[in-house]
Amino acid sequence: LQRSRRNIVGYFEQKDSDNYRTFERVANILHDDCVFLSASGAISKAERFSGDNVIYKPPGENAPDMVYLGSLTNFDLIYAWTQDKCVPLVREITFENGEELTEEGLPFLILFHMKDDLESLEKFQQEVARQLISEKGTINFLHADCDKFRHPLLHIQKTPADCPVIAIDSFRHMYVFPAFSDLSVPGKLKQFVLDLHSGKLHREFHHGPDPTDVAPGQPIQDLASSPPESSFQKLAPSEHRYTLLREKDEL
């Protein structure tokens, strides 16, 4: 086992079975996210004291195993369980998977951090899990290497020296979370995401704070500003390909 990877191990009496075939289907879909291994016959007998079973072995030598307790022939159930274990809540965006993530069509909530700054990443992961689990499916939670993604940082007037930085890319505009230290303020990260969904982030970038957010007696100013344009929409496959076609036509 590569204990630095996420491992899903299936123990089966025989390969010619519905249990194994369901496991194989799941493995074929999620093989990029987890290492799938199986044992069948006599070699797996010690692990099959209660019948065929599937176990998740998370990264780390001392990390405890997690056993799948549902039906092994229910594809939807075992796929959902396996996906939850194999696909982390906060995924890393790279140049290799950027197009695929963009194709999912959800806005990005991104932590830009230095590659060796694991402390900031851990804090971000904890707060996403604590505040935003209900938003899964409405926004993608990602982290990115500041050095590799200097261009998106430049769009929001930041450099790697400013990292860690949290931002939302809506595929139209980019919005910056006030300060990384605000991450520990209860509910602040969730409100940032809710303000995206409600249109408040976009509205306030154009017209300044909403009247309800302005202190009594303070004048309301229309800033008439525009938030930085999206950087990650350029990774979207269809738009990128059409752009290449247009350039070729012009040549």
C-alpha positions as CSV (number, residue, x, y, z in Angstrom):
1,L,0.0,0.0,0.0
2,Q,1.1,3.5,-0.7
3,R,0.1,5.1,2.6
4,S,0.7,8.6,1.2
5,R,-2.4,7.9,-1.1
6,R,-6.0,7.3,-0.5
7,N,-6.6,3.5,-0.8
8,I,-9.8,1.6,-1.3
9,V,-9.3,-2.2,-0.7
10,G,-12.0,-4.8,-1.5
11,Y,-11.9,-8.3,-0.1
12,F,-14.0,-10.8,-2.1
13,E,-14.7,-14.6,-2.0
14,Q,-14.5,-14.6,-5.8
15,K,-14.1,-12.2,-8.7
16,D,-17.0,-13.8,-10.6
17,S,-19.6,-12.1,-8.4
18,D,-22.0,-9.1,-8.3
19,N,-20.1,-7.7,-5.4
20,Y,-16.8,-7.6,-7.3
21,R,-18.4,-6.3,-10.5
22,T,-19.9,-3.3,-8.6
23,F,-16.6,-2.6,-6.9
24,E,-14.9,-2.7,-10.4
25,R,-17.4,-0.2,-11.8
26,V,-16.7,2.3,-9.0
27,A,-12.9,1.8,-9.4
28,N,-13.1,2.4,-13.1
29,I,-14.7,5.8,-12.5
30,L,-12.7,7.0,-9.5
31,H,-9.3,5.5,-10.3
32,D,-7.7,9.0,-10.7
33,D,-8.7,9.9,-7.1
34,C,-7.9,6.7,-5.2
35,V,-5.7,3.7,-5.4
36,F,-8.1,0.6,-5.8
37,L,-6.9,-2.8,-4.8
38,S,-8.7,-6.1,-4.4
39,A,-8.0,-9.5,-2.9
40,S,-10.0,-12.6,-3.6
41,G,-10.1,-16.3,-2.7
42,A,-7.9,-17.8,0.1
43,I,-5.7,-14.7,0.5
44,S,-8.6,-12.6,1.5
45,K,-10.2,-15.1,3.8
46,A,-8.9,-13.5,7.1
47,E,-10.5,-10.2,6.1
48,R,-13.9,-11.7,5.2
49,F,-15.0,-13.0,8.6
50,S,-18.4,-11.2,8.1
51,G,-18.4,-11.7,4.3
52,D,-17.1,-9.6,1.4
53,N,-16.2,-6.1,2.4
54,V,-14.6,-2.9,1.3
55,I,-12.3,-0.7,3.4
56,Y,-11.0,2.8,3.0
57,K,-7.4,3.3,4.2
58,P,-6.7,7.1,4.4
59,P,-3.3,8.7,3.9
60,G,-0.9,8.3,6.9
61,E,0.6,5.2,8.6
62,N,-1.5,5.5,11.7
63,A,-4.8,6.8,10.1
64,P,-7.7,4.5,11.1
65,D,-9.4,2.4,8.5
66,M,-13.1,3.0,7.6
67,V,-15.4,0.1,6.7
68,Y,-18.2,0.4,4.1
69,L,-21.4,-0.9,5.8
70,G,-23.9,-0.7,2.9
71,S,-24.9,-3.2,0.2
72,L,-22.0,-4.2,-2.0
73,T,-24.3,-4.6,-5.0
74,N,-25.9,-1.1,-4.6
75,F,-23.8,0.9,-7.1
76,D,-25.2,4.3,-6.1
77,L,-24.6,3.7,-2.4
78,I,-21.0,2.4,-2.7
79,Y,-20.2,5.0,-5.3
80,A,-21.4,7.9,-3.1
81,W,-19.4,6.4,-0.1
82,T,-16.3,6.0,-2.2
83,Q,-16.5,9.4,-3.8
84,D,-16.8,11.0,-0.4
85,K,-13.6,9.2,0.7
86,C,-11.6,9.7,-2.5
87,V,-12.5,13.2,-3.5
88,P,-11.5,15.7,-0.8
89,L,-13.8,18.6,0.1
90,V,-11.0,21.0,-0.8
91,R,-9.2,19.9,-4.0
92,E,-6.0,21.3,-5.5
93,I,-6.4,23.1,-8.8
94,T,-3.5,22.7,-11.2
95,F,-2.9,23.5,-14.9
96,E,-3.6,19.8,-15.6
97,N,-7.0,19.6,-13.9
98,G,-8.1,23.2,-14.3
99,E,-10.1,22.6,-17.5
100,E,-11.9,19.7,-15.9
101,L,-12.8,21.6,-12.8
102,T,-14.0,24.6,-14.8
103,E,-16.2,22.3,-16.9
104,E,-18.2,21.4,-13.7
105,G,-19.7,24.9,-14.0
106,L,-19.5,25.9,-10.3
107,P,-17.8,29.1,-9.0
108,F,-14.5,28.6,-7.3
109,L,-13.7,29.5,-3.7
110,I,-9.9,29.3,-3.8
111,L,-7.1,29.5,-1.2
112,F,-3.9,30.7,-2.8
113,H,-1.0,29.6,-0.6
114,M,2.7,28.8,-0.8
115,K,3.3,25.1,-1.5
116,D,5.0,24.5,1.8
117,D,2.4,26.5,3.8
118,L,0.3,23.5,5.0
119,E,-0.8,25.3,8.1
120,S,-2.9,27.8,6.1
121,L,-4.3,25.0,4.0
122,E,-5.3,23.0,7.1
123,K,-7.1,26.1,8.6
124,F,-8.9,26.7,5.3
125,Q,-10.0,23.0,5.1
126,Q,-11.3,23.1,8.7
127,E,-13.3,26.2,8.1
128,V,-14.8,25.0,4.9
129,A,-15.8,21.7,6.6
130,R,-17.2,23.7,9.6
131,Q,-19.0,26.5,7.7
132,L,-19.6,25.5,4.2
133,I,-20.5,21.8,4.0
134,S,-24.1,22.8,3.1
135,E,-22.8,24.7,0.1
136,K,-21.1,21.7,-1.4
137,G,-22.7,21.4,-4.9
138,T,-23.1,25.2,-5.3
139,I,-19.4,26.1,-5.2
140,N,-16.1,24.3,-5.6
141,F,-13.6,24.5,-2.8
142,L,-10.0,24.6,-4.1
143,H,-6.5,25.5,-3.2
144,A,-3.8,26.7,-5.5
145,D,0.0,27.1,-5.5
146,C,0.7,30.9,-5.3
147,D,3.9,30.5,-7.4
148,K,2.1,28.6,-10.2
149,F,-0.9,30.9,-10.3
150,R,0.7,34.3,-10.2
151,H,-1.5,35.5,-13.1
152,P,-4.8,35.1,-11.2
153,L,-3.2,36.8,-8.2
154,L,-2.1,39.7,-10.4
155,H,-5.8,40.1,-11.5
156,I,-6.7,40.8,-7.9
157,Q,-3.6,43.0,-7.3
158,K,-1.8,40.4,-5.2
159,T,1.5,38.7,-5.5
160,P,2.9,35.5,-3.8
161,A,4.2,37.7,-1.1
162,D,0.6,38.4,-0.1
163,C,-0.3,34.8,0.3
164,P,-2.3,33.2,1.8
165,V,-5.2,34.9,0.0
166,I,-8.8,33.7,-0.4
167,A,-10.9,34.6,-3.4
168,I,-14.0,33.7,-5.3
169,D,-13.9,33.3,-9.1
170,S,-17.5,33.4,-10.4
171,F,-16.3,33.0,-14.0
172,R,-17.3,36.6,-14.6
173,H,-15.4,38.3,-11.9
174,M,-13.0,37.7,-9.0
175,Y,-13.7,38.8,-5.4
176,V,-11.2,38.9,-2.6
177,F,-12.0,37.8,1.0
178,P,-11.1,40.7,3.2
179,A,-8.2,39.1,5.1
180,F,-7.0,35.5,5.8
181,S,-7.1,36.3,9.5
182,D,-10.9,36.8,9.2
183,L,-11.2,33.0,8.5
184,S,-11.4,32.4,12.2
185,V,-14.4,34.8,12.6
186,P,-17.4,32.6,13.0
187,G,-19.6,32.6,9.9
188,K,-17.5,35.1,8.0
189,L,-16.4,32.7,5.3
190,K,-20.0,31.4,4.9
191,Q,-21.3,34.9,4.6
192,F,-18.7,35.6,1.8
193,V,-20.1,32.7,-0.2
194,L,-23.8,33.6,0.5
195,D,-23.0,37.2,-0.6
196,L,-21.9,35.7,-3.9
197,H,-25.1,33.7,-4.4
198,S,-27.3,36.7,-3.5
199,G,-25.5,39.0,-5.9
200,K,-24.2,41.3,-3.0
201,L,-20.6,40.9,-3.9
202,H,-21.2,42.0,-7.5
203,R,-23.5,44.8,-6.4
204,E,-21.1,46.2,-3.8
205,F,-18.2,46.2,-6.2
206,H,-20.1,48.4,-8.5
207,H,-22.0,50.6,-6.1
208,G,-20.2,50.4,-2.7
209,P,-21.7,49.0,0.5
210,D,-25.4,48.3,0.6
211,P,-27.4,51.0,2.4
212,T,-28.2,48.6,5.2
213,D,-24.4,48.1,5.8
214,V,-23.6,51.8,6.1
215,A,-23.5,53.4,9.6
216,P,-26.3,56.0,10.3
217,G,-25.3,59.5,9.1
218,Q,-22.6,58.1,6.8
219,P,-23.1,59.2,3.2
220,I,-23.8,56.5,0.6
221,Q,-21.3,56.6,-2.3
222,D,-21.7,55.0,-5.7
223,L,-18.2,53.9,-6.4
224,A,-18.9,52.9,-10.0
225,S,-16.1,50.4,-9.9
226,S,-15.8,47.0,-11.5
227,P,-14.4,43.9,-9.9
228,P,-11.5,42.2,-11.6
229,E,-12.4,39.9,-14.5
230,S,-12.4,36.1,-14.0
231,S,-9.0,34.4,-14.6
232,F,-10.2,30.8,-14.5
233,Q,-12.9,31.2,-17.1
234,K,-10.1,31.1,-19.6
235,L,-9.6,27.4,-18.7
236,A,-13.1,26.5,-19.7
237,P,-12.7,24.0,-22.6
238,S,-15.4,25.3,-25.0
239,E,-14.4,29.0,-24.8
240,H,-10.7,28.2,-25.0
241,R,-11.2,26.0,-28.1
242,Y,-13.4,28.5,-29.9
243,T,-10.8,31.2,-29.2
244,L,-8.1,29.1,-30.9
245,L,-10.4,28.5,-33.8
246,R,-11.0,32.2,-34.2
247,E,-7.3,33.0,-34.1
248,K,-6.6,30.3,-36.7
249,D,-9.4,31.8,-39.0
250,E,-7.8,35.2,-38.7
251,L,-4.4,33.9,-39.7
